[in-house]
Amino acid sequence: MTPTYQDITRLLGDLDDHTVAQIEGSGATLSELEEIAAHLAQETDVMGDLRKPLTGRALTVYTLLRQQEAQWDEER
């Protein structure tokens, strides 16, 4: 299932339109976005079988979000 704008912002928080478009363009699935959200929340210790390194599209989106977070921290 292709995630909608609402799915993306519900799972990953308040993002600008450009970032949402990049995530949509990545082809990441709703399941992958849920996994990314868990990693971002550092909840991997309670993920059970999902506790695995991110790969592919999920890793691409995760890296994008972490880079933006680092930029935001630098600007503060």
PQR file of N, CA, C, O and H, with PARSE charges and radii, in Angstrom:
ATOM      1  N   MET A   1       0.836  -1.177   0.000 -0.4000 1.5000
ATOM      2  CA  MET A   1       0.000   0.000   0.000 -0.0000 2.0000
ATOM      3  C   MET A   1       0.887   1.248   0.000  0.5500 1.7000
ATOM      4  O   MET A   1       1.836   1.350   0.777 -0.5500 1.4000
ATOM      5  N   THR A   2       0.568   2.172  -0.864 -0.4000 1.5000
ATOM      6  CA  THR A   2       1.316   3.417  -0.954 -0.0000 2.0000
ATOM      7  C   THR A   2       0.850   4.372   0.140  0.5500 1.7000
ATOM      8  O   THR A   2      -0.340   4.673   0.234 -0.5500 1.4000
ATOM      9  H   THR A   2      -0.204   2.090  -1.495  0.4000 1.0000
ATOM     10  N   PRO A   3       1.774   4.849   0.965 -0.5600 1.5000
ATOM     11  CA  PRO A   3       1.377   5.763   2.039  0.2800 2.0000
ATOM     12  C   PRO A   3       0.951   7.128   1.500  0.5500 1.7000
ATOM     13  O   PRO A   3       1.512   7.629   0.525 -0.5500 1.4000
ATOM     14  N   THR A   4      -0.034   7.708   2.143 -0.4000 1.5000
ATOM     15  CA  THR A   4      -0.521   9.034   1.777 -0.0000 2.0000
ATOM     16  C   THR A   4       0.258  10.092   2.555  0.5500 1.7000
ATOM     17  O   THR A   4       1.042   9.776   3.450 -0.5500 1.4000
ATOM     18  H   THR A   4      -0.489   7.301   2.935  0.4000 1.0000
ATOM     19  N   TYR A   5       0.029  11.342   2.198 -0.4000 1.5000
ATOM     20  CA  TYR A   5       0.618  12.471   2.926 -0.0000 2.0000
ATOM     21  C   TYR A   5       0.262  12.355   4.408  0.5500 1.7000
ATOM     22  O   TYR A   5       1.112  12.547   5.277 -0.5500 1.4000
ATOM     23  H   TYR A   5      -0.608  11.599   1.471  0.4000 1.0000
ATOM     24  N   GLN A   6      -1.002  12.040   4.684 -0.4000 1.5000
ATOM     25  CA  GLN A   6      -1.468  11.922   6.068 -0.0000 2.0000
ATOM     26  C   GLN A   6      -0.774  10.769   6.795  0.5500 1.7000
ATOM     27  O   GLN A   6      -0.416  10.900   7.966 -0.5500 1.4000
ATOM     28  H   GLN A   6      -1.693  11.884   3.978  0.4000 1.0000
ATOM     29  N   ASP A   7      -0.584   9.646   6.110 -0.4000 1.5000
ATOM     30  CA  ASP A   7       0.125   8.511   6.716 -0.0000 2.0000
ATOM     31  C   ASP A   7       1.544   8.916   7.110  0.5500 1.7000
ATOM     32  O   ASP A   7       2.012   8.624   8.211 -0.5500 1.4000
ATOM     33  H   ASP A   7      -0.875   9.540   5.159  0.4000 1.0000
ATOM     34  N   ILE A   8       2.206   9.587   6.192 -0.4000 1.5000
ATOM     35  CA  ILE A   8       3.603   9.974   6.416 -0.0000 2.0000
ATOM     36  C   ILE A   8       3.724  10.916   7.601  0.5500 1.7000
ATOM     37  O   ILE A   8       4.572  10.713   8.470 -0.5500 1.4000
ATOM     38  H   ILE A   8       1.827   9.825   5.298  0.4000 1.0000
ATOM     39  N   THR A   9       2.889  11.943   7.645 -0.4000 1.5000
ATOM     40  CA  THR A   9       2.994  12.910   8.748 -0.0000 2.0000
ATOM     41  C   THR A   9       2.497  12.325  10.068  0.5500 1.7000
ATOM     42  O   THR A   9       2.975  12.716  11.133 -0.5500 1.4000
ATOM     43  H   THR A   9       2.200  12.107   6.939  0.4000 1.0000
ATOM     44  N   ARG A  10       1.555  11.403  10.011 -0.4000 1.5000
ATOM     45  CA  ARG A  10       1.087  10.744  11.241 -0.0000 2.0000
ATOM     46  C   ARG A  10       2.209   9.902  11.850  0.5500 1.7000
ATOM     47  O   ARG A  10       2.401   9.897  13.066 -0.5500 1.4000
ATOM     48  H   ARG A  10       1.168  11.085   9.145  0.4000 1.0000
ATOM     49  N   LEU A  11       2.937   9.201  11.004 -0.4000 1.5000
ATOM     50  CA  LEU A  11       3.992   8.318  11.497 -0.0000 2.0000
ATOM     51  C   LEU A  11       5.300   9.043  11.806  0.5500 1.7000
ATOM     52  O   LEU A  11       5.993   8.702  12.765 -0.5500 1.4000
ATOM     53  H   LEU A  11       2.780   9.205  10.017  0.4000 1.0000
ATOM     54  N   LEU A  12       5.631  10.037  10.997 -0.4000 1.5000
ATOM     55  CA  LEU A  12       6.958  10.637  11.089 -0.0000 2.0000
ATOM     56  C   LEU A  12       6.961  12.065  11.608  0.5500 1.7000
ATOM     57  O   LEU A  12       8.021  12.672  11.764 -0.5500 1.4000
ATOM     58  H   LEU A  12       5.068  10.314  10.218  0.4000 1.0000
ATOM     59  N   GLY A  13       5.778  12.601  11.875 -0.4000 1.5000
ATOM     60  CA  GLY A  13       5.708  13.933  12.463 -0.0000 2.0000
ATOM     61  C   GLY A  13       5.498  15.029  11.437  0.5500 1.7000
ATOM     62  O   GLY A  13       5.267  14.772  10.256 -0.5500 1.4000
ATOM     63  H   GLY A  13       4.917  12.108  11.748  0.4000 1.0000
ATOM     64  N   ASP A  14       5.584  16.247  11.917 -0.4000 1.5000
ATOM     65  CA  ASP A  14       5.350  17.432  11.100 -0.0000 2.0000
ATOM     66  C   ASP A  14       6.538  17.651  10.171  0.5500 1.7000
ATOM     67  O   ASP A  14       7.612  18.066  10.607 -0.5500 1.4000
ATOM     68  H   ASP A  14       5.772  16.456  12.877  0.4000 1.0000
ATOM     69  N   LEU A  15       6.336  17.370   8.898 -0.4000 1.5000
ATOM     70  CA  LEU A  15       7.392  17.507   7.900 -0.0000 2.0000
ATOM     71  C   LEU A  15       6.968  18.515   6.849  0.5500 1.7000
ATOM     72  O   LEU A  15       5.777  18.683   6.585 -0.5500 1.4000
ATOM     73  H   LEU A  15       5.464  17.032   8.544  0.4000 1.0000
ATOM     74  N   ASP A  16       7.944  19.185   6.250 -0.4000 1.5000
ATOM     75  CA  ASP A  16       7.596  20.119   5.181 -0.0000 2.0000
ATOM     76  C   ASP A  16       7.200  19.335   3.922  0.5500 1.7000
ATOM     77  O   ASP A  16       7.513  18.153   3.785 -0.5500 1.4000
ATOM     78  H   ASP A  16       8.911  19.048   6.465  0.4000 1.0000
ATOM     79  N   ASP A  17       6.516  20.014   3.020 -0.4000 1.5000
ATOM     80  CA  ASP A  17       5.993  19.364   1.817 -0.0000 2.0000
ATOM     81  C   ASP A  17       7.098  18.735   0.971  0.5500 1.7000
ATOM     82  O   ASP A  17       6.901  17.672   0.383 -0.5500 1.4000
ATOM     83  H   ASP A  17       6.262  20.975   3.132  0.4000 1.0000
ATOM     84  N   HIS A  18       8.252  19.383   0.909 -0.4000 1.5000
ATOM     85  CA  HIS A  18       9.366  18.855   0.116 -0.0000 2.0000
ATOM     86  C   HIS A  18       9.833  17.504   0.667  0.5500 1.7000
ATOM     87  O   HIS A  18      10.080  16.567  -0.092 -0.5500 1.4000
ATOM     88  H   HIS A  18       8.412  20.247   1.386  0.4000 1.0000
ATOM     89  N   THR A  19       9.949  17.417   1.980 -0.4000 1.5000
ATOM     90  CA  THR A  19      10.382  16.167   2.603 -0.0000 2.0000
ATOM     91  C   THR A  19       9.355  15.067   2.379  0.5500 1.7000
ATOM     92  O   THR A  19       9.715  13.930   2.075 -0.5500 1.4000
ATOM     93  H   THR A  19       9.748  18.179   2.597  0.4000 1.0000
ATOM     94  N   VAL A  20       8.076  15.403   2.529 -0.4000 1.5000
ATOM     95  CA  VAL A  20       7.027  14.414   2.284 -0.0000 2.0000
ATOM     96  C   VAL A  20       7.099  13.938   0.835  0.5500 1.7000
ATOM     97  O   VAL A  20       6.951  12.745   0.571 -0.5500 1.4000
ATOM     98  H   VAL A  20       7.784  16.327   2.776  0.4000 1.0000
ATOM     99  N   ALA A  21       7.324  14.847  -0.097 -0.4000 1.5000
ATOM    100  CA  ALA A  21       7.435  14.469  -1.510 -0.0000 2.0000
ATOM    101  C   ALA A  21       8.634  13.549  -1.734  0.5500 1.7000
ATOM    102  O   ALA A  21       8.547  12.607  -2.522 -0.5500 1.4000
ATOM    103  H   ALA A  21       7.444  15.816   0.117  0.4000 1.0000
ATOM    104  N   GLN A  22       9.745  13.807  -1.056 -0.4000 1.5000
ATOM    105  CA  GLN A  22      10.913  12.934  -1.168 -0.0000 2.0000
ATOM    106  C   GLN A  22      10.596  11.538  -0.636  0.5500 1.7000
ATOM    107  O   GLN A  22      11.002  10.537  -1.225 -0.5500 1.4000
ATOM    108  H   GLN A  22       9.816  14.572  -0.416  0.4000 1.0000
ATOM    109  N   ILE A  23       9.879  11.477   0.466 -0.4000 1.5000
ATOM    110  CA  ILE A  23       9.510  10.182   1.048 -0.0000 2.0000
ATOM    111  C   ILE A  23       8.557   9.453   0.109  0.5500 1.7000
ATOM    112  O   ILE A  23       8.717   8.256  -0.129 -0.5500 1.4000
ATOM    113  H   ILE A  23       9.549  12.291   0.945  0.4000 1.0000
ATOM    114  N   GLU A  24       7.570  10.163  -0.425 -0.4000 1.5000
ATOM    115  CA  GLU A  24       6.649   9.556  -1.390 -0.0000 2.0000
ATOM    116  C   GLU A  24       7.421   9.039  -2.600  0.5500 1.7000
ATOM    117  O   GLU A  24       7.138   7.950  -3.101 -0.5500 1.4000
ATOM    118  H   GLU A  24       7.440  11.135  -0.232  0.4000 1.0000
ATOM    119  N   GLY A  25       8.389   9.813  -3.067 -0.4000 1.5000
ATOM    120  CA  GLY A  25       9.184   9.424  -4.228 -0.0000 2.0000
ATOM    121  C   GLY A  25      10.120   8.256  -3.978  0.5500 1.7000
ATOM    122  O   GLY A  25      10.584   7.614  -4.921 -0.5500 1.4000
ATOM    123  H   GLY A  25       8.618  10.697  -2.660  0.4000 1.0000
ATOM    124  N   SER A  26      10.399   7.981  -2.718 -0.4000 1.5000
ATOM    125  CA  SER A  26      11.304   6.873  -2.388 -0.0000 2.0000
ATOM    126  C   SER A  26      10.670   5.517  -2.665  0.5500 1.7000
ATOM    127  O   SER A  26      11.371   4.520  -2.840 -0.5500 1.4000
ATOM    128  H   SER A  26      10.023   8.502  -1.952  0.4000 1.0000
ATOM    129  N   GLY A  27       9.341   5.484  -2.705 -0.4000 1.5000
ATOM    130  CA  GLY A  27       8.651   4.215  -2.903 -0.0000 2.0000
ATOM    131  C   GLY A  27       8.492   3.400  -1.632  0.5500 1.7000
ATOM    132  O   GLY A  27       8.039   2.256  -1.684 -0.5500 1.4000
ATOM    133  H   GLY A  27       8.772   6.294  -2.563  0.4000 1.0000
ATOM    134  N   ALA A  28       8.858   3.973  -0.490 -0.4000 1.5000
ATOM    135  CA  ALA A  28       8.734   3.255   0.785 -0.0000 2.0000
ATOM    136  C   ALA A  28       7.272   2.916   1.059  0.5500 1.7000
ATOM    137  O   ALA A  28       6.375   3.719   0.803 -0.5500 1.4000
ATOM    138  H   ALA A  28       9.226   4.902  -0.448  0.4000 1.0000
ATOM    139  N   THR A  29       7.050   1.727   1.577 -0.4000 1.5000
ATOM    140  CA  THR A  29       5.701   1.270   1.893 -0.0000 2.0000
ATOM    141  C   THR A  29       5.288   1.748   3.282  0.5500 1.7000
ATOM    142  O   THR A  29       6.113   2.235   4.055 -0.5500 1.4000
ATOM    143  H   THR A  29       7.779   1.074   1.785  0.4000 1.0000
ATOM    144  N   LEU A  30       4.014   1.604   3.582 -0.4000 1.5000
ATOM    145  CA  LEU A  30       3.505   1.962   4.901 -0.0000 2.0000
ATOM    146  C   LEU A  30       4.213   1.140   5.980  0.5500 1.7000
ATOM    147  O   LEU A  30       4.554   1.665   7.040 -0.5500 1.4000
ATOM    148  H   LEU A  30       3.344   1.209   2.954  0.4000 1.0000
ATOM    149  N   SER A  31       4.429  -0.124   5.713 -0.4000 1.5000
ATOM    150  CA  SER A  31       5.129  -0.994   6.656 -0.0000 2.0000
ATOM    151  C   SER A  31       6.556  -0.502   6.906  0.5500 1.7000
ATOM    152  O   SER A  31       7.025  -0.504   8.044 -0.5500 1.4000
ATOM    153  H   SER A  31       4.151  -0.550   4.852  0.4000 1.0000
ATOM    154  N   GLU A  32       7.237  -0.084   5.851 -0.4000 1.5000
ATOM    155  CA  GLU A  32       8.594   0.438   6.005 -0.0000 2.0000
ATOM    156  C   GLU A  32       8.589   1.734   6.816  0.5500 1.7000
ATOM    157  O   GLU A  32       9.476   1.957   7.639 -0.5500 1.4000
ATOM    158  H   GLU A  32       6.856  -0.082   4.927  0.4000 1.0000
ATOM    159  N   LEU A  33       7.590   2.587   6.584 -0.4000 1.5000
ATOM    160  CA  LEU A  33       7.502   3.835   7.346 -0.0000 2.0000
ATOM    161  C   LEU A  33       7.253   3.561   8.824  0.5500 1.7000
ATOM    162  O   LEU A  33       7.778   4.272   9.682 -0.5500 1.4000
ATOM    163  H   LEU A  33       6.868   2.406   5.915  0.4000 1.0000
ATOM    164  N   GLU A  34       6.460   2.540   9.128 -0.4000 1.5000
ATOM    165  CA  GLU A  34       6.230   2.170  10.524 -0.0000 2.0000
ATOM    166  C   GLU A  34       7.531   1.708  11.172  0.5500 1.7000
ATOM    167  O   GLU A  34       7.809   2.029  12.327 -0.5500 1.4000
ATOM    168  H   GLU A  34       6.034   1.963   8.431  0.4000 1.0000
ATOM    169  N   GLU A  35       8.317   0.958  10.420 -0.4000 1.5000
ATOM    170  CA  GLU A  35       9.607   0.487  10.925 -0.0000 2.0000
ATOM    171  C   GLU A  35      10.560   1.668  11.147  0.5500 1.7000
ATOM    172  O   GLU A  35      11.274   1.712  12.149 -0.5500 1.4000
ATOM    173  H   GLU A  35       8.091   0.698   9.481  0.4000 1.0000
ATOM    174  N   ILE A  36      10.569   2.618  10.214 -0.4000 1.5000
ATOM    175  CA  ILE A  36      11.399   3.817  10.350 -0.0000 2.0000
ATOM    176  C   ILE A  36      10.986   4.598  11.591  0.5500 1.7000
ATOM    177  O   ILE A  36      11.839   5.048  12.357 -0.5500 1.4000
ATOM    178  H   ILE A  36       9.989   2.582   9.400  0.4000 1.0000
ATOM    179  N   ALA A  37       9.689   4.759  11.788 -0.4000 1.5000
ATOM    180  CA  ALA A  37       9.184   5.497  12.951 -0.0000 2.0000
ATOM    181  C   ALA A  37       9.663   4.849  14.246  0.5500 1.7000
ATOM    182  O   ALA A  37      10.038   5.548  15.187 -0.5500 1.4000
ATOM    183  H   ALA A  37       8.997   4.394  11.165  0.4000 1.0000
ATOM    184  N   ALA A  38       9.653   3.525  14.301 -0.4000 1.5000
ATOM    185  CA  ALA A  38      10.121   2.822  15.497 -0.0000 2.0000
ATOM    186  C   ALA A  38      11.609   3.059  15.717  0.5500 1.7000
ATOM    187  O   ALA A  38      12.046   3.262  16.850 -0.5500 1.4000
ATOM    188  H   ALA A  38       9.349   2.957  13.536  0.4000 1.0000
ATOM    189  N   HIS A  39      12.382   3.035  14.650 -0.4000 1.5000
ATOM    190  CA  HIS A  39      13.819   3.299  14.771 -0.0000 2.0000
ATOM    191  C   HIS A  39      14.072   4.728  15.224  0.5500 1.7000
ATOM    192  O   HIS A  39      14.928   4.967  16.076 -0.5500 1.4000
ATOM    193  H   HIS A  39      12.028   2.870  13.729  0.4000 1.0000
ATOM    194  N   LEU A  40      13.334   5.678  14.663 -0.4000 1.5000
ATOM    195  CA  LEU A  40      13.506   7.077  15.050 -0.0000 2.0000
ATOM    196  C   LEU A  40      13.135   7.300  16.512  0.5500 1.7000
ATOM    197  O   LEU A  40      13.735   8.130  17.195 -0.5500 1.4000
ATOM    198  H   LEU A  40      12.638   5.484  13.971  0.4000 1.0000
ATOM    199  N   ALA A  41      12.143   6.552  16.983 -0.4000 1.5000
ATOM    200  CA  ALA A  41      11.711   6.666  18.379 -0.0000 2.0000
ATOM    201  C   ALA A  41      12.591   5.830  19.307  0.5500 1.7000
ATOM    202  O   ALA A  41      12.392   5.813  20.522 -0.5500 1.4000
ATOM    203  H   ALA A  41      11.656   5.878  16.428  0.4000 1.0000
ATOM    204  N   GLN A  42      13.560   5.142  18.720 -0.4000 1.5000
ATOM    205  CA  GLN A  42      14.484   4.275  19.450 -0.0000 2.0000
ATOM    206  C   GLN A  42      13.740   3.211  20.238  0.5500 1.7000
ATOM    207  O   GLN A  42      14.078   2.915  21.383 -0.5500 1.4000
ATOM    208  H   GLN A  42      13.721   5.156  17.733  0.4000 1.0000
ATOM    209  N   GLU A  43      12.725   2.644  19.608 -0.4000 1.5000
ATOM    210  CA  GLU A  43      11.928   1.595  20.232 -0.0000 2.0000
ATOM    211  C   GLU A  43      12.316   0.217  19.720  0.5500 1.7000
ATOM    212  O   GLU A  43      11.525  -0.721  19.817 -0.5500 1.4000
ATOM    213  H   GLU A  43      12.450   2.884  18.677  0.4000 1.0000
ATOM    214  N   THR A  44      13.509   0.081  19.181 -0.4000 1.5000
ATOM    215  CA  THR A  44      13.901  -1.196  18.608 -0.0000 2.0000
ATOM    216  C   THR A  44      14.004  -2.304  19.645  0.5500 1.7000
ATOM    217  O   THR A  44      13.962  -3.481  19.288 -0.5500 1.4000
ATOM    218  H   THR A  44      14.152   0.843  19.102  0.4000 1.0000
ATOM    219  N   ASP A  45      14.137  -1.953  20.919 -0.4000 1.5000
ATOM    220  CA  ASP A  45      14.234  -2.974  21.954 -0.0000 2.0000
ATOM    221  C   ASP A  45      12.908  -3.693  22.186  0.5500 1.7000
ATOM    222  O   ASP A  45      12.894  -4.779  22.766 -0.5500 1.4000
ATOM    223  H   ASP A  45      14.171  -0.996  21.208  0.4000 1.0000
ATOM    224  N   VAL A  46      11.796  -3.112  21.745 -0.4000 1.5000
ATOM    225  CA  VAL A  46      10.493  -3.754  21.926 -0.0000 2.0000
ATOM    226  C   VAL A  46       9.879  -4.175  20.594  0.5500 1.7000
ATOM    227  O   VAL A  46       8.685  -4.464  20.520 -0.5500 1.4000
ATOM    228  H   VAL A  46      11.807  -2.230  21.274  0.4000 1.0000
ATOM    229  N   MET A  47      10.688  -4.207  19.556 -0.4000 1.5000
ATOM    230  CA  MET A  47      10.162  -4.501  18.230 -0.0000 2.0000
ATOM    231  C   MET A  47      10.122  -5.988  17.909  0.5500 1.7000
ATOM    232  O   MET A  47       9.572  -6.369  16.875 -0.5500 1.4000
ATOM    233  H   MET A  47      11.658  -3.972  19.617  0.4000 1.0000
ATOM    234  N   GLY A  48      10.673  -6.822  18.738 -0.4000 1.5000
ATOM    235  CA  GLY A  48      10.648  -8.250  18.474 -0.0000 2.0000
ATOM    236  C   GLY A  48      11.337  -8.591  17.166  0.5500 1.7000
ATOM    237  O   GLY A  48      12.498  -8.238  16.955 -0.5500 1.4000
ATOM    238  H   GLY A  48      11.120  -6.514  19.578  0.4000 1.0000
ATOM    239  N   ASP A  49      10.617  -9.283  16.285 -0.4000 1.5000
ATOM    240  CA  ASP A  49      11.180  -9.727  15.014 -0.0000 2.0000
ATOM    241  C   ASP A  49      11.560  -8.577  14.092  0.5500 1.7000
ATOM    242  O   ASP A  49      12.349  -8.764  13.166 -0.5500 1.4000
ATOM    243  H   ASP A  49       9.674  -9.570  16.456  0.4000 1.0000
ATOM    244  N   LEU A  50      11.016  -7.403  14.329 -0.4000 1.5000
ATOM    245  CA  LEU A  50      11.351  -6.257  13.488 -0.0000 2.0000
ATOM    246  C   LEU A  50      12.714  -5.667  13.833  0.5500 1.7000
ATOM    247  O   LEU A  50      13.214  -4.793  13.125 -0.5500 1.4000
ATOM    248  H   LEU A  50      10.375  -7.251  15.082  0.4000 1.0000
ATOM    249  N   ARG A  51      13.307  -6.141  14.912 -0.4000 1.5000
ATOM    250  CA  ARG A  51      14.597  -5.593  15.331 -0.0000 2.0000
ATOM    251  C   ARG A  51      15.675  -6.078  14.368  0.5500 1.7000
ATOM    252  O   ARG A  51      16.332  -7.094  14.597 -0.5500 1.4000
ATOM    253  H   ARG A  51      12.900  -6.851  15.488  0.4000 1.0000
ATOM    254  N   LYS A  52      15.832  -5.342  13.313 -0.4000 1.5000
ATOM    255  CA  LYS A  52      16.836  -5.644  12.302 -0.0000 2.0000
ATOM    256  C   LYS A  52      17.293  -4.325  11.708  0.5500 1.7000
ATOM    257  O   LYS A  52      16.576  -3.327  11.785 -0.5500 1.4000
ATOM    258  H   LYS A  52      15.298  -4.517  13.127  0.4000 1.0000
ATOM    259  N   PRO A  53      18.463  -4.310  11.124 -0.5600 1.5000
ATOM    260  CA  PRO A  53      18.935  -3.067  10.518  0.2800 2.0000
ATOM    261  C   PRO A  53      18.035  -2.659   9.352  0.5500 1.7000
ATOM    262  O   PRO A  53      17.496  -3.504   8.637 -0.5500 1.4000
ATOM    263  N   LEU A  54      17.889  -1.382   9.182 -0.4000 1.5000
ATOM    264  CA  LEU A  54      17.130  -0.884   8.044 -0.0000 2.0000
ATOM    265  C   LEU A  54      17.944  -1.086   6.772  0.5500 1.7000
ATOM    266  O   LEU A  54      19.170  -0.974   6.782 -0.5500 1.4000
ATOM    267  H   LEU A  54      18.327  -0.695   9.763  0.4000 1.0000
ATOM    268  N   THR A  55      17.251  -1.383   5.681 -0.4000 1.5000
ATOM    269  CA  THR A  55      17.906  -1.560   4.391 -0.0000 2.0000
ATOM    270  C   THR A  55      17.059  -0.908   3.305  0.5500 1.7000
ATOM    271  O   THR A  55      15.903  -0.551   3.535 -0.5500 1.4000
ATOM    272  H   THR A  55      16.255  -1.473   5.673  0.4000 1.0000
ATOM    273  N   GLY A  56      17.631  -0.761   2.146 -0.4000 1.5000
ATOM    274  CA  GLY A  56      16.892  -0.301   0.974 -0.0000 2.0000
ATOM    275  C   GLY A  56      16.196   1.036   1.157  0.5500 1.7000
ATOM    276  O   GLY A  56      16.782   2.007   1.634 -0.5500 1.4000
ATOM    277  H   GLY A  56      18.569  -1.051   1.959  0.4000 1.0000
ATOM    278  N   ARG A  57      14.925   1.057   0.762 -0.4000 1.5000
ATOM    279  CA  ARG A  57      14.136   2.298   0.824 -0.0000 2.0000
ATOM    280  C   ARG A  57      14.005   2.815   2.245  0.5500 1.7000
ATOM    281  O   ARG A  57      14.065   4.022   2.479 -0.5500 1.4000
ATOM    282  H   ARG A  57      14.449   0.268   0.374  0.4000 1.0000
ATOM    283  N   ALA A  58      13.827   1.909   3.189 -0.4000 1.5000
ATOM    284  CA  ALA A  58      13.675   2.327   4.588 -0.0000 2.0000
ATOM    285  C   ALA A  58      14.937   3.032   5.074  0.5500 1.7000
ATOM    286  O   ALA A  58      14.852   4.050   5.762 -0.5500 1.4000
ATOM    287  H   ALA A  58      13.778   0.928   2.998  0.4000 1.0000
ATOM    288  N   LEU A  59      16.088   2.508   4.727 -0.4000 1.5000
ATOM    289  CA  LEU A  59      17.345   3.134   5.128 -0.0000 2.0000
ATOM    290  C   LEU A  59      17.505   4.497   4.459  0.5500 1.7000
ATOM    291  O   LEU A  59      17.990   5.439   5.086 -0.5500 1.4000
ATOM    292  H   LEU A  59      16.157   1.681   4.169  0.4000 1.0000
ATOM    293  N   THR A  60      17.106   4.610   3.209 -0.4000 1.5000
ATOM    294  CA  THR A  60      17.186   5.885   2.491 -0.0000 2.0000
ATOM    295  C   THR A  60      16.350   6.952   3.183  0.5500 1.7000
ATOM    296  O   THR A  60      16.821   8.069   3.395 -0.5500 1.4000
ATOM    297  H   THR A  60      16.711   3.845   2.700  0.4000 1.0000
ATOM    298  N   VAL A  61      15.112   6.617   3.537 -0.4000 1.5000
ATOM    299  CA  VAL A  61      14.225   7.578   4.201 -0.0000 2.0000
ATOM    300  C   VAL A  61      14.748   7.903   5.597  0.5500 1.7000
ATOM    301  O   VAL A  61      14.750   9.065   6.003 -0.5500 1.4000
ATOM    302  H   VAL A  61      14.729   5.709   3.364  0.4000 1.0000
ATOM    303  N   TYR A  62      15.187   6.898   6.323 -0.4000 1.5000
ATOM    304  CA  TYR A  62      15.731   7.112   7.669 -0.0000 2.0000
ATOM    305  C   TYR A  62      16.923   8.071   7.614  0.5500 1.7000
ATOM    306  O   TYR A  62      17.018   8.998   8.418 -0.5500 1.4000
ATOM    307  H   TYR A  62      15.186   5.954   5.993  0.4000 1.0000
ATOM    308  N   THR A  63      17.818   7.846   6.673 -0.4000 1.5000
ATOM    309  CA  THR A  63      18.997   8.697   6.524 -0.0000 2.0000
ATOM    310  C   THR A  63      18.596  10.128   6.191  0.5500 1.7000
ATOM    311  O   THR A  63      19.162  11.072   6.742 -0.5500 1.4000
ATOM    312  H   THR A  63      17.741   7.093   6.020  0.4000 1.0000
ATOM    313  N   LEU A  64      17.634  10.297   5.303 -0.4000 1.5000
ATOM    314  CA  LEU A  64      17.128  11.626   4.952 -0.0000 2.0000
ATOM    315  C   LEU A  64      16.619  12.353   6.198  0.5500 1.7000
ATOM    316  O   LEU A  64      16.956  13.516   6.424 -0.5500 1.4000
ATOM    317  H   LEU A  64      17.174   9.530   4.855  0.4000 1.0000
ATOM    318  N   LEU A  65      15.819  11.674   6.992 -0.4000 1.5000
ATOM    319  CA  LEU A  65      15.237  12.296   8.181 -0.0000 2.0000
ATOM    320  C   LEU A  65      16.295  12.618   9.232  0.5500 1.7000
ATOM    321  O   LEU A  65      16.228  13.663   9.879 -0.5500 1.4000
ATOM    322  H   LEU A  65      15.545  10.730   6.808  0.4000 1.0000
ATOM    323  N   ARG A  66      17.260  11.736   9.404 -0.4000 1.5000
ATOM    324  CA  ARG A  66      18.329  11.989  10.386 -0.0000 2.0000
ATOM    325  C   ARG A  66      19.202  13.161   9.942  0.5500 1.7000
ATOM    326  O   ARG A  66      19.638  13.955  10.776 -0.5500 1.4000
ATOM    327  H   ARG A  66      17.314  10.887   8.878  0.4000 1.0000
ATOM    328  N   GLN A  67      19.462  13.279   8.640 -0.4000 1.5000
ATOM    329  CA  GLN A  67      20.249  14.408   8.137 -0.0000 2.0000
ATOM    330  C   GLN A  67      19.510  15.718   8.369  0.5500 1.7000
ATOM    331  O   GLN A  67      20.114  16.716   8.761 -0.5500 1.4000
ATOM    332  H   GLN A  67      19.108  12.634   7.963  0.4000 1.0000
ATOM    333  N   GLN A  68      18.217  15.714   8.129 -0.4000 1.5000
ATOM    334  CA  GLN A  68      17.430  16.922   8.356 -0.0000 2.0000
ATOM    335  C   GLN A  68      17.395  17.278   9.837  0.5500 1.7000
ATOM    336  O   GLN A  68      17.443  18.453  10.202 -0.5500 1.4000
ATOM    337  H   GLN A  68      17.726  14.903   7.810  0.4000 1.0000
ATOM    338  N   GLU A  69      17.312  16.265  10.681 -0.4000 1.5000
ATOM    339  CA  GLU A  69      17.328  16.497  12.127 -0.0000 2.0000
ATOM    340  C   GLU A  69      18.653  17.124  12.547  0.5500 1.7000
ATOM    341  O   GLU A  69      18.674  18.042  13.368 -0.5500 1.4000
ATOM    342  H   GLU A  69      17.273  15.311  10.384  0.4000 1.0000
ATOM    343  N   ALA A  70      19.753  16.637  11.993 -0.4000 1.5000
ATOM    344  CA  ALA A  70      21.071  17.183  12.316 -0.0000 2.0000
ATOM    345  C   ALA A  70      21.186  18.631  11.843  0.5500 1.7000
ATOM    346  O   ALA A  70      21.740  19.471  12.552 -0.5500 1.4000
ATOM    347  H   ALA A  70      19.736  15.891  11.326  0.4000 1.0000
ATOM    348  N   GLN A  71      20.669  18.927  10.660 -0.4000 1.5000
ATOM    349  CA  GLN A  71      20.680  20.303  10.157 -0.0000 2.0000
ATOM    350  C   GLN A  71      19.868  21.212  11.067  0.5500 1.7000
ATOM    351  O   GLN A  71      20.292  22.325  11.378 -0.5500 1.4000
ATOM    352  H   GLN A  71      20.219  18.244  10.085  0.4000 1.0000
ATOM    353  N   TRP A  72      18.718  20.746  11.487 -0.4000 1.5000
ATOM    354  CA  TRP A  72      17.852  21.535  12.357 -0.0000 2.0000
ATOM    355  C   TRP A  72      18.555  21.824  13.680  0.5500 1.7000
ATOM    356  O   TRP A  72      18.487  22.937  14.202 -0.5500 1.4000
ATOM    357  H   TRP A  72      18.374  19.842  11.235  0.4000 1.0000
ATOM    358  N   ASP A  73      19.236  20.798  14.222 -0.4000 1.5000
ATOM    359  CA  ASP A  73      19.969  20.984  15.476 -0.0000 2.0000
ATOM    360  C   ASP A  73      21.078  22.023  15.323  0.5500 1.7000
ATOM    361  O   ASP A  73      21.305  22.826  16.228 -0.5500 1.4000
ATOM    362  H   ASP A  73      19.291  19.894  13.798  0.4000 1.0000
ATOM    363  N   GLU A  74      21.770  22.010  14.181 -0.4000 1.5000
ATOM    364  CA  GLU A  74      22.847  22.970  13.934 -0.0000 2.0000
ATOM    365  C   GLU A  74      22.311  24.389  13.828  0.5500 1.7000
ATOM    366  O   GLU A  74      22.972  25.336  14.255 -0.5500 1.4000
ATOM    367  H   GLU A  74      21.585  21.357  13.446  0.4000 1.0000
ATOM    368  N   GLU A  75      21.132  24.544  13.269 -0.4000 1.5000
ATOM    369  CA  GLU A  75      20.544  25.863  13.072 -0.0000 2.0000
ATOM    370  C   GLU A  75      20.032  26.469  14.376  0.5500 1.7000
ATOM    371  O   GLU A  75      19.852  27.684  14.467 -0.5500 1.4000
ATOM    372  H   GLU A  75      20.595  23.775  12.922  0.4000 1.0000
ATOM    373  N   ARG A  76      19.798  25.638  15.374 -0.4000 1.5000
ATOM    374  CA  ARG A  76      19.307  26.146  16.660 -0.0000 2.0000
ATOM    375  C   ARG A  76      20.402  26.715  17.413  0.5500 1.7000
ATOM    376  O   ARG A  76      20.200  27.199  18.527 -0.5500 1.4000
ATOM    377  H   ARG A  76      19.944  24.651  15.300  0.4000 1.0000
TER
END
